[in-house]
Every structure is written in structure tokens, then in C-alpha cells.
Amino acid sequence: MRLAQKRSERIGLWLVSAFMLILAASTIYPIFFTISTALKSTREFIRHGFSIPTAPTFEKFVTAWTTIKLDAYFMNSAIVTVIGVTLVLLVSSLAGYALAQMRFRFRKAIYFFLLSGLMIPVQVVMVPLFRIIVELGMLNSRVGLGILYGAFFSPFGIYLTSSYFASIPRELSEAAKVDGASYWQIYRLIMLPLARPVLITLGILTTLSCWNDVLLSLLVLQDDRTLMVGIASLRGEYGADIPLVAACVVIGAAPVIAIFLIFQKKILGGIMVGSVKG
């Protein structure tokens, strides 16, 4: 009886492992194919599209970085991402601390009102949003796009940080107030050091969202481009040069993949933080 049960468990484990292996291969192969294509010349790709490059070359990477102005697009993405992440971390940490640790009227109403931003798709508010952008002079402004990222990604950040701050005993804040500390001192000297793990996670997730965004960037930067918009526009102008497009995709995806590989444990930890009840 036990042998049969162990055998069935072993078979089930093998089936699950085989399925996960197939799933991993289906995920890794497109990455391998893109990198392989980017290392080929156009002629070699036409002749041997699906083979490993026989004479790897970085010619397409150099062309992408210089001729297509990918360096300028990269800098635009870096600037708006830094602005957006900074605003999200600042707003989310302040609001999360206030909503979780302080007691005031309409606290829960304000909390649910802020979280309602998570339920509104950006496509629904694009027309009024565009009018606001024009009236505020934020059109074709990298700073304006960074501020827009801060506004759109803050609701999730507030949810994440308030859940984390709610897990910290309020007795810690009360003891600091008894010792004469102000709310700002408690936030800066006690809460921020304790919230470092969740803030790192929030910064990583926000970086990925800002870096990969296309829709909001198209809405604000109409005379310029961020990296992902620039790569998306290659389909029409350079669509025939597949290795060049692949090189651009590798350059655009490299920072995201590197961030995920380095901080994947913190990303998973941040997702678990969100399950803590406030």
C-alpha cells in the first residue's frame, strides 16, 4: 500500500517537473532567439534565421545605439523613471505611515478613496487626463511624465506601505511620542529604517512599471520618445532589419532583466508584504 502511494507521488512529482521544464523552456527560448538574432548580420539572418550565429557581431548594437538615437531614448526613460520612483516612494511612505500609525477622522474613507485609483484603467481617463496635461504645461515634458508616473503608481504604493506599517506595533510610536518625538521625527528616524525592505520592493516594482510603459509616454512625450516607445516604432521604419530590431529589444530588456535577477527575492517578499492586514 505504501509502495503504491510512494510510486504515485513520485509519478506526480515527475509530471509536475516535466510541465515546469516545458514552461521554462517556452519562456527561455524567445530570449535566446532574440539575443542570437541580435548577434547576426542581416545577411546571415536571412540565410540562417533559426541557427546559432556562426560569426557573432555587435554591429547591430552599435547601429541601434548611435544611428537610431537609442542612447537619447534610454536617457529619457532613465530620467522619467527616476522622477516617478522618487515621487512614489515619498508619497507612499508618508501616506502609508499616516494611514497605518496615526488616528484621525475619515482615515478609512481617505484610505479607500486612494485605493480606488487601483480600479481605474488609464484608458478610461485618457481624454480628461490629456486636457489636464496640456493645461498644466506638462506636454512634451520629461518632468511632467515623471510626475504622471508618480500619480498613477502611488495608489499601489500606499496600499503596500500602509500594510507594512500596520504590522509595526503602535506602541513603538507611542513610546517615541512620550519621549518627546514629533510625528516627523518618528517617521524619519524610526519608521523609514524599519520600512526599508518594503520601500526597496516598491522601488523595484515601480521601476519596472515606469521603464516598460508605452501608453502614458505616448500621451505626454509627443515630440520625443522613451526607450520602449522608440523600440515599438521600429516596426514601421526598420521592420525589415530583424537583427537591428532584436538588438534594440535586447538593449531595452537588459536593465529590466538585470533588476529582476538581482532583486527577485525582494520582489517576492514585497508581494507577500501586501497580504498583511492593515
DATA-V883823 format. One record per helix or strand of 2 or more residues. SS is the DSSP state (h for helix, s for strand). FROM is the first residue (numbers start at 1). TO is the last residue. Records with the same first field share a line. If there is no record, write none. Layout:
SS = FROM-TO  FROM-TO
//
This chain:
h = 2-38  42-47  59-66  70-101  107-119  122-135  142-166  170-178  183-194  196-212  215-220  227-232  234-237  242-273
//
